[in-house]
Amino acid sequence: MTRIPLPATVDTAPARSKPLLQEINRAMGSVPNLFRIASNSPAALQGYLGLTGALANGTLHPATRERIALAVAQANGCGYCVAAHSYLGRNRAKLDADEILANRRGQSLNSKADVAVQFAVKLVDERGQVQDADVRALRHAGYTNSDIVEIIAHVALNTLTNYLNEALGTPIDFPVVGADAA
């Protein structure tokens, strides 16, 4: 059960959130519960969607973005986001089951993506206090300054949704996956 109201429909959401939810519905064919719960604050929903849209036009490959989302969701213990990004990883980014499991373990079967995923988990675990060597490893793997900033931004974006879902008890509306990736 959610700790604050989960608007049942677009029409029951706050007025300023309705056009945003209508756009999500047009783009996705439904309005996942993450967006419904976030719609309680039109400003927060707009901010989340704005950063999501901006990063979608960034330099990181979509599969790498999903890998990071999976690793961060697992590191933060967010069942909603593990389920959502397992689904999106499989169906949108075309990641296979072994890759999704590796991502949830903070790794990747792709050597370049592995460096980004490990960095993302370290960023979460160390609350941003990474070392020079961690950034050098990204550069050595071929990530540009732009990529590095985007990796950090994706960690922040995913941490926002992880915290939102966990703090407010967002019901999972994607196929549920096991909580433990170990």
CORVEN-V971493 format. One record per helix or strand of 3 or more residues. SS is the DSSP state (A for helix, B for strand). FROM is the first residue (numbers start at 1). TO is the last residue. If there is no record, write none. Layout:
ss: (SS/SS)
from: (FROM/FROM)
to: (TO/TO)
//
This chain:
ss: (A/A/A/A/A/A/A/A/A/A)
from: (10/15/33/42/62/79/97/111/132/145)
to: (12/28/38/56/76/91/104/125/140/168)
//
